[in-house]
């Protein structure tokens, strides 16, 4: 148990200090620093995420608080822009387990992903198109288009799902449960809270 606790705390420190976004990479790097084999490096991602939040609250200081607030405000702005596509906020900006490398992660819904392309082009917002892989609880796996754009120093990634997926969230890599998705009104409340 002690090794697991030490591994979780070290993984959180590595995650924050190295500005990572991948808990497993932080866990593996922490295991190496503690002299553990990867086979023995057992730590739940959800435990590392909780330790990241504690670490940032203790050591992140004003920079962490301001970045989290700015990310949440950026999410509200981006969601207003994408209002016709029923956007939902997902990921670390909800929990607060962020580093300097985190971007706003949104899910939007359109049966033709290019309609979002057209919106961004009409607004003269430069963007890049990529793809991301998602898994569902029923075993289904899909690749969806991801539009990435910047809002000042904050980046936004919008995964474009079909309209029928608005009520079917893919699995979270943190706890393997359906992803928590917040609506615009819920994000506005989150952004109004003190960090």
RABEL-V400371 format. One record per run of one state. SS is the DSSP state (a for helix, b for strand, c for the rest). FROM is the first residue (numbers start at 1). TO is the last residue. If there is no record, write none. Layout:
BEGIN
ss=[SS & SS]
from=[FROM & FROM]
to=[TO & TO]
END
This chain:
BEGIN
ss=[c & a & c & a & c & a & c & a & c & b & c & a & c & b & c & a & c & b & c & b & c & b & c & a & c & b & c & b & c & b & c & a & c]
from=[1 & 2 & 18 & 23 & 35 & 45 & 82 & 83 & 86 & 88 & 91 & 92 & 96 & 104 & 110 & 114 & 123 & 128 & 136 & 141 & 152 & 154 & 162 & 163 & 168 & 171 & 172 & 178 & 179 & 182 & 183 & 184 & 193]
to=[1 & 17 & 22 & 34 & 44 & 81 & 82 & 85 & 87 & 90 & 91 & 95 & 103 & 109 & 113 & 122 & 127 & 135 & 140 & 151 & 153 & 161 & 162 & 167 & 170 & 171 & 177 & 178 & 181 & 182 & 183 & 192 & 195]
END
